[in-house]
Amino acid sequence: MKDTSQAEDAWAEGTDFDWLLTRGAEMTWHYGFAVQSGIADMAAAHAAEDWPTCVAVCTATLEALVECGYRGMGISDAVPEAERRLRLAGDPSAIAAAYRCMPSAAGAGRETAEATMAIVREFDTEFRSRLPWEVPLLRSQKGSRQSIRMSASFTKWRAIRGLGGTETAS
């Protein structure tokens, strides 16, 4: 399940400083708050042996990974839900295809849950391997100092470049 279409398109122009401060920042925030928390929820549902919840969380986390790729390409998610669904339906990338093939969470058992977890882990590993930086754990039981420090740096650099604040921090 090698997905190359999104990352190659996302960074075809290179990972220059402006890309980092705009698309890269949006992608990083979305990854930290949607994907990292989804992975934590996935593990918690698995530990609780709540297989339907585990599958539902895996599906949502995979969708968040797809959205990260879109943000890296400069495609906003600030559109109606129907447009987001249409984009996912027509996306030829391997990750979007995997998302469309995710099983129903209703009545899911351990085998299905573990298979969906493996899919999410594979695409998460691949996605992170393409990033030009390591995304720190943005939220933890110990607090969010790393994300505050990272946010302050992005804000400072954006101001130096004459850019406004980021659009979202989802």
PyRosetta script that sets phi, psi and omega in degrees:
from pyrosetta import init, pose_from_sequence

init()
pose = pose_from_sequence("MKDTSQAEDAWAEGTDFDWLLTRGAEMTWHYGFAVQSGIADMAAAHAAEDWPTCVAVCTATLEALVECGYRGMGISDAVPEAERRLRLAGDPSAIAAAYRCMPSAAGAGRETAEATMAIVREFDTEFRSRLPWEVPLLRSQKGSRQSIRMSASFTKWRAIRGLGGTETAS")
pose.set_psi(1, 57.0)
pose.set_omega(1, -179.4)
pose.set_phi(2, -81.6)
pose.set_psi(2, 119.8)
pose.set_omega(2, -179.9)
pose.set_phi(3, -107.3)
pose.set_psi(3, 111.8)
pose.set_omega(3, -180.0)
pose.set_phi(4, -115.3)
pose.set_psi(4, -17.4)
pose.set_omega(4, -171.8)
pose.set_phi(5, -62.0)
pose.set_psi(5, -48.1)
pose.set_omega(5, -175.9)
pose.set_phi(6, -67.1)
pose.set_psi(6, -49.0)
pose.set_omega(6, -175.4)
pose.set_phi(7, -64.6)
pose.set_psi(7, -41.5)
pose.set_omega(7, 179.5)
pose.set_phi(8, -63.9)
pose.set_psi(8, -42.0)
pose.set_omega(8, 177.3)
pose.set_phi(9, -67.3)
pose.set_psi(9, -40.2)
pose.set_omega(9, -175.5)
pose.set_phi(10, -61.2)
pose.set_psi(10, -38.3)
pose.set_omega(10, -173.0)
pose.set_phi(11, -118.7)
pose.set_psi(11, 26.9)
pose.set_omega(11, -179.5)
pose.set_phi(12, -60.4)
pose.set_psi(12, -32.7)
pose.set_omega(12, -179.1)
pose.set_phi(13, -85.7)
pose.set_psi(13, -3.5)
pose.set_omega(13, 179.8)
pose.set_phi(14, 100.4)
pose.set_psi(14, 167.0)
pose.set_omega(14, -179.9)
pose.set_phi(15, -106.7)
pose.set_psi(15, 63.4)
pose.set_omega(15, 178.6)
pose.set_phi(16, -76.4)
pose.set_psi(16, 177.5)
pose.set_omega(16, -174.8)
pose.set_phi(17, -62.5)
pose.set_psi(17, -40.5)
pose.set_omega(17, 179.0)
pose.set_phi(18, -64.7)
pose.set_psi(18, -38.8)
pose.set_omega(18, 177.3)
pose.set_phi(19, -62.3)
pose.set_psi(19, -44.3)
pose.set_omega(19, 179.5)
pose.set_phi(20, -57.7)
pose.set_psi(20, -45.3)
pose.set_omega(20, -175.3)
pose.set_phi(21, -75.5)
pose.set_psi(21, -18.1)
pose.set_omega(21, -178.8)
pose.set_phi(22, -110.0)
pose.set_psi(22, -84.6)
pose.set_omega(22, -177.2)
pose.set_phi(23, -63.3)
pose.set_psi(23, -44.0)
pose.set_omega(23, -178.8)
pose.set_phi(24, -63.0)
pose.set_psi(24, -40.4)
pose.set_omega(24, 178.7)
pose.set_phi(25, -65.1)
pose.set_psi(25, -45.5)
pose.set_omega(25, 179.5)
pose.set_phi(26, -60.9)
pose.set_psi(26, -43.2)
pose.set_omega(26, -179.5)
pose.set_phi(27, -64.9)
pose.set_psi(27, -41.5)
pose.set_omega(27, -179.4)
pose.set_phi(28, -64.4)
pose.set_psi(28, -45.0)
pose.set_omega(28, 178.9)
pose.set_phi(29, -62.7)
pose.set_psi(29, -44.5)
pose.set_omega(29, -179.1)
pose.set_phi(30, -62.7)
pose.set_psi(30, -42.5)
pose.set_omega(30, 178.5)
pose.set_phi(31, -60.1)
pose.set_psi(31, -49.6)
pose.set_omega(31, -176.5)
pose.set_phi(32, -62.2)
pose.set_psi(32, -40.6)
pose.set_omega(32, -174.5)
pose.set_phi(33, -93.6)
pose.set_psi(33, -29.1)
pose.set_omega(33, -179.2)
pose.set_phi(34, -99.0)
pose.set_psi(34, -45.7)
pose.set_omega(34, -176.3)
pose.set_phi(35, -79.6)
pose.set_psi(35, -50.3)
pose.set_omega(35, -179.1)
pose.set_phi(36, -59.0)
pose.set_psi(36, -42.7)
pose.set_omega(36, 179.3)
pose.set_phi(37, -68.6)
pose.set_psi(37, -34.5)
pose.set_omega(37, 176.7)
pose.set_phi(38, -63.8)
pose.set_psi(38, -40.7)
pose.set_omega(38, 178.8)
pose.set_phi(39, -64.9)
pose.set_psi(39, -39.7)
pose.set_omega(39, 177.0)
pose.set_phi(40, -64.9)
pose.set_psi(40, -42.7)
pose.set_omega(40, 178.8)
pose.set_phi(41, -65.7)
pose.set_psi(41, -37.0)
pose.set_omega(41, 178.4)
pose.set_phi(42, -60.1)
pose.set_psi(42, -48.0)
pose.set_omega(42, 179.8)
pose.set_phi(43, -64.6)
pose.set_psi(43, -38.9)
pose.set_omega(43, 179.7)
pose.set_phi(44, -66.5)
pose.set_psi(44, -42.3)
pose.set_omega(44, 178.8)
pose.set_phi(45, -64.9)
pose.set_psi(45, -37.7)
pose.set_omega(45, 177.8)
pose.set_phi(46, -65.7)
pose.set_psi(46, -45.5)
pose.set_omega(46, 179.9)
pose.set_phi(47, -61.2)
pose.set_psi(47, -33.6)
pose.set_omega(47, 179.2)
pose.set_phi(48, -83.3)
pose.set_psi(48, -1.7)
pose.set_omega(48, -177.0)
pose.set_phi(49, 56.5)
pose.set_psi(49, 35.1)
pose.set_omega(49, 175.9)
pose.set_phi(50, -96.6)
pose.set_psi(50, 80.9)
pose.set_omega(50, -171.2)
pose.set_phi(51, -62.8)
pose.set_psi(51, -44.5)
pose.set_omega(51, 178.3)
pose.set_phi(52, -60.5)
pose.set_psi(52, -41.4)
pose.set_omega(52, 178.3)
pose.set_phi(53, -65.2)
pose.set_psi(53, -39.8)
pose.set_omega(53, 179.7)
pose.set_phi(54, -59.4)
pose.set_psi(54, -46.1)
pose.set_omega(54, 179.6)
pose.set_phi(55, -65.1)
pose.set_psi(55, -41.5)
pose.set_omega(55, 179.2)
pose.set_phi(56, -62.3)
pose.set_psi(56, -42.9)
pose.set_omega(56, 179.3)
pose.set_phi(57, -66.3)
pose.set_psi(57, -39.9)
pose.set_omega(57, 177.6)
pose.set_phi(58, -59.7)
pose.set_psi(58, -43.3)
pose.set_omega(58, -180.0)
pose.set_phi(59, -63.4)
pose.set_psi(59, -45.3)
pose.set_omega(59, 179.0)
pose.set_phi(60, -64.6)
pose.set_psi(60, -38.2)
pose.set_omega(60, -179.7)
pose.set_phi(61, -68.7)
pose.set_psi(61, -39.1)
pose.set_omega(61, 177.1)
pose.set_phi(62, -64.5)
pose.set_psi(62, -40.2)
pose.set_omega(62, 176.3)
pose.set_phi(63, -61.7)
pose.set_psi(63, -40.0)
pose.set_omega(63, 178.5)
pose.set_phi(64, -63.4)
pose.set_psi(64, -37.0)
pose.set_omega(64, 176.0)
pose.set_phi(65, -64.6)
pose.set_psi(65, -40.4)
pose.set_omega(65, 176.3)
pose.set_phi(66, -60.2)
pose.set_psi(66, -45.2)
pose.set_omega(66, 180.0)
pose.set_phi(67, -62.6)
pose.set_psi(67, -35.0)
pose.set_omega(67, 176.0)
pose.set_phi(68, -59.1)
pose.set_psi(68, -44.8)
pose.set_omega(68, 177.6)
pose.set_phi(69, -60.5)
pose.set_psi(69, -41.4)
pose.set_omega(69, 177.9)
pose.set_phi(70, -62.2)
pose.set_psi(70, -43.3)
pose.set_omega(70, 179.4)
pose.set_phi(71, -62.9)
pose.set_psi(71, -37.1)
pose.set_omega(71, 177.0)
pose.set_phi(72, -63.2)
pose.set_psi(72, -26.4)
pose.set_omega(72, 177.7)
pose.set_phi(73, -90.2)
pose.set_psi(73, -2.2)
pose.set_omega(73, -179.6)
pose.set_phi(74, 86.5)
pose.set_psi(74, 13.6)
pose.set_omega(74, 179.1)
pose.set_phi(75, -91.5)
pose.set_psi(75, 117.1)
pose.set_omega(75, -176.8)
pose.set_phi(76, -76.0)
pose.set_psi(76, 151.3)
pose.set_omega(76, 173.1)
pose.set_phi(77, -99.7)
pose.set_psi(77, 8.1)
pose.set_omega(77, 178.8)
pose.set_phi(78, -82.9)
pose.set_psi(78, 58.4)
pose.set_omega(78, 179.8)
pose.set_phi(79, -133.3)
pose.set_psi(79, 164.3)
pose.set_omega(79, 177.9)
pose.set_phi(80, -58.3)
pose.set_psi(80, 149.6)
pose.set_omega(80, -179.1)
pose.set_phi(81, -54.2)
pose.set_psi(81, -39.3)
pose.set_omega(81, -179.5)
pose.set_phi(82, -60.8)
pose.set_psi(82, -38.4)
pose.set_omega(82, 178.6)
pose.set_phi(83, -68.6)
pose.set_psi(83, -38.9)
pose.set_omega(83, 176.7)
pose.set_phi(84, -62.6)
pose.set_psi(84, -43.6)
pose.set_omega(84, 180.0)
pose.set_phi(85, -65.0)
pose.set_psi(85, -39.2)
pose.set_omega(85, 178.9)
pose.set_phi(86, -65.5)
pose.set_psi(86, -41.4)
pose.set_omega(86, 177.4)
pose.set_phi(87, -59.9)
pose.set_psi(87, -45.9)
pose.set_omega(87, 178.4)
pose.set_phi(88, -63.2)
pose.set_psi(88, -38.8)
pose.set_omega(88, -178.3)
pose.set_phi(89, -65.7)
pose.set_psi(89, -33.1)
pose.set_omega(89, -177.4)
pose.set_phi(90, -98.2)
pose.set_psi(90, -2.5)
pose.set_omega(90, -177.6)
pose.set_phi(91, -72.9)
pose.set_psi(91, 121.3)
pose.set_omega(91, -177.7)
pose.set_phi(92, -83.7)
pose.set_psi(92, -0.6)
pose.set_omega(92, -176.4)
pose.set_phi(93, -66.5)
pose.set_psi(93, 156.5)
pose.set_omega(93, 179.9)
pose.set_phi(94, -63.1)
pose.set_psi(94, -36.8)
pose.set_omega(94, -178.7)
pose.set_phi(95, -69.0)
pose.set_psi(95, -39.8)
pose.set_omega(95, 177.3)
pose.set_phi(96, -67.3)
pose.set_psi(96, -38.2)
pose.set_omega(96, 177.1)
pose.set_phi(97, -63.2)
pose.set_psi(97, -41.3)
pose.set_omega(97, 177.7)
pose.set_phi(98, -63.1)
pose.set_psi(98, -40.5)
pose.set_omega(98, 178.1)
pose.set_phi(99, -60.4)
pose.set_psi(99, -45.4)
pose.set_omega(99, -179.1)
pose.set_phi(100, -65.4)
pose.set_psi(100, -21.9)
pose.set_omega(100, -178.5)
pose.set_phi(101, -97.7)
pose.set_psi(101, 3.5)
pose.set_omega(101, -179.2)
pose.set_phi(102, -62.2)
pose.set_psi(102, 140.0)
pose.set_omega(102, -178.0)
pose.set_phi(103, -74.1)
pose.set_psi(103, 164.0)
pose.set_omega(103, 175.6)
pose.set_phi(104, -66.8)
pose.set_psi(104, 143.5)
pose.set_omega(104, 177.9)
pose.set_phi(105, -78.5)
pose.set_psi(105, -25.0)
pose.set_omega(105, -177.0)
pose.set_phi(106, -60.7)
pose.set_psi(106, 120.9)
pose.set_omega(106, 177.3)
pose.set_phi(107, 72.2)
pose.set_psi(107, 10.9)
pose.set_omega(107, -178.0)
pose.set_phi(108, -63.8)
pose.set_psi(108, 145.9)
pose.set_omega(108, 177.7)
pose.set_phi(109, -110.2)
pose.set_psi(109, -176.1)
pose.set_omega(109, -177.2)
pose.set_phi(110, -56.8)
pose.set_psi(110, -46.0)
pose.set_omega(110, -177.2)
pose.set_phi(111, -59.8)
pose.set_psi(111, -44.2)
pose.set_omega(111, 179.0)
pose.set_phi(112, -65.5)
pose.set_psi(112, -43.0)
pose.set_omega(112, -179.7)
pose.set_phi(113, -61.1)
pose.set_psi(113, -45.7)
pose.set_omega(113, -178.3)
pose.set_phi(114, -69.2)
pose.set_psi(114, -32.5)
pose.set_omega(114, 176.3)
pose.set_phi(115, -66.9)
pose.set_psi(115, -41.1)
pose.set_omega(115, 179.5)
pose.set_phi(116, -70.4)
pose.set_psi(116, -34.6)
pose.set_omega(116, 176.0)
pose.set_phi(117, -62.6)
pose.set_psi(117, -39.8)
pose.set_omega(117, 179.5)
pose.set_phi(118, -64.1)
pose.set_psi(118, -37.8)
pose.set_omega(118, 178.1)
pose.set_phi(119, -63.8)
pose.set_psi(119, -47.2)
pose.set_omega(119, 179.8)
pose.set_phi(120, -61.7)
pose.set_psi(120, -45.3)
pose.set_omega(120, -179.7)
pose.set_phi(121, -61.0)
pose.set_psi(121, -41.3)
pose.set_omega(121, 179.9)
pose.set_phi(122, -61.8)
pose.set_psi(122, -48.5)
pose.set_omega(122, -179.2)
pose.set_phi(123, -70.9)
pose.set_psi(123, -32.8)
pose.set_omega(123, 176.6)
pose.set_phi(124, -64.6)
pose.set_psi(124, -46.1)
pose.set_omega(124, 179.0)
pose.set_phi(125, -60.7)
pose.set_psi(125, -44.7)
pose.set_omega(125, 179.9)
pose.set_phi(126, -63.9)
pose.set_psi(126, -44.1)
pose.set_omega(126, -179.5)
pose.set_phi(127, -60.8)
pose.set_psi(127, -49.6)
pose.set_omega(127, -178.7)
pose.set_phi(128, -63.2)
pose.set_psi(128, -31.7)
pose.set_omega(128, -179.4)
pose.set_phi(129, -67.9)
pose.set_psi(129, -20.8)
pose.set_omega(129, -179.6)
pose.set_phi(130, -89.9)
pose.set_psi(130, -14.9)
pose.set_omega(130, -179.4)
pose.set_phi(131, -71.9)
pose.set_psi(131, 143.1)
pose.set_omega(131, 179.0)
pose.set_phi(132, -81.8)
pose.set_psi(132, 9.6)
pose.set_omega(132, 178.9)
pose.set_phi(133, -152.3)
pose.set_psi(133, 165.1)
pose.set_omega(133, 175.9)
pose.set_phi(134, -93.5)
pose.set_psi(134, 127.2)
pose.set_omega(134, 177.8)
pose.set_phi(135, -84.5)
pose.set_psi(135, 118.6)
pose.set_omega(135, 179.6)
pose.set_phi(136, -70.7)
pose.set_psi(136, 161.7)
pose.set_omega(136, 174.4)
pose.set_phi(137, -66.6)
pose.set_psi(137, 114.1)
pose.set_omega(137, -172.2)
pose.set_phi(138, -80.8)
pose.set_psi(138, -29.5)
pose.set_omega(138, 178.2)
pose.set_phi(139, -131.7)
pose.set_psi(139, 136.2)
pose.set_omega(139, 177.8)
pose.set_phi(140, -150.9)
pose.set_psi(140, 174.3)
pose.set_omega(140, 177.6)
pose.set_phi(141, -64.1)
pose.set_psi(141, -23.7)
pose.set_omega(141, -179.4)
pose.set_phi(142, -84.2)
pose.set_psi(142, -6.9)
pose.set_omega(142, 179.4)
pose.set_phi(143, 120.0)
pose.set_psi(143, -166.3)
pose.set_omega(143, -175.5)
pose.set_phi(144, -129.7)
pose.set_psi(144, 37.7)
pose.set_omega(144, -178.1)
pose.set_phi(145, -58.7)
pose.set_psi(145, -41.5)
pose.set_omega(145, -178.6)
pose.set_phi(146, -62.5)
pose.set_psi(146, -41.4)
pose.set_omega(146, -178.9)
pose.set_phi(147, -70.3)
pose.set_psi(147, -33.7)
pose.set_omega(147, 177.1)
pose.set_phi(148, -65.9)
pose.set_psi(148, -43.2)
pose.set_omega(148, 178.3)
pose.set_phi(149, -63.6)
pose.set_psi(149, -43.2)
pose.set_omega(149, 179.2)
pose.set_phi(150, -65.3)
pose.set_psi(150, -42.0)
pose.set_omega(150, 179.1)
pose.set_phi(151, -62.1)
pose.set_psi(151, -42.6)
pose.set_omega(151, 179.0)
pose.set_phi(152, -62.0)
pose.set_psi(152, -40.2)
pose.set_omega(152, 178.6)
pose.set_phi(153, -65.4)
pose.set_psi(153, -46.1)
pose.set_omega(153, 178.4)
pose.set_phi(154, -59.9)
pose.set_psi(154, -43.4)
pose.set_omega(154, -179.3)
pose.set_phi(155, -61.8)
pose.set_psi(155, -45.1)
pose.set_omega(155, 179.5)
pose.set_phi(156, -61.2)
pose.set_psi(156, -48.2)
pose.set_omega(156, -177.8)
pose.set_phi(157, -66.9)
pose.set_psi(157, -37.0)
pose.set_omega(157, 178.3)
pose.set_phi(158, -65.4)
pose.set_psi(158, -40.1)
pose.set_omega(158, 179.1)
pose.set_phi(159, -64.2)
pose.set_psi(159, -41.7)
pose.set_omega(159, 178.3)
pose.set_phi(160, -59.9)
pose.set_psi(160, -37.7)
pose.set_omega(160, -179.9)
pose.set_phi(161, -83.4)
pose.set_psi(161, -3.3)
pose.set_omega(161, -179.9)
pose.set_phi(162, 79.4)
pose.set_psi(162, 21.3)
pose.set_omega(162, 178.8)
pose.set_phi(163, -96.3)
pose.set_psi(163, 149.5)
pose.set_omega(163, 176.6)
pose.set_phi(164, -77.5)
pose.set_psi(164, -167.1)
pose.set_omega(164, 177.8)
pose.set_phi(165, -71.4)
pose.set_psi(165, 166.9)
pose.set_omega(165, 177.4)
pose.set_phi(166, -72.3)
pose.set_psi(166, 154.8)
pose.set_omega(166, -176.2)
pose.set_phi(167, -69.9)
pose.set_psi(167, -39.9)
pose.set_omega(167, -177.0)
pose.set_phi(168, -140.8)
pose.set_psi(168, 165.4)
pose.set_omega(168, 172.0)
pose.set_phi(169, -137.2)
pose.set_psi(169, 40.0)
pose.set_omega(169, -177.5)
pose.set_phi(170, -72.6)
pose.dump_pdb("model.pdb")
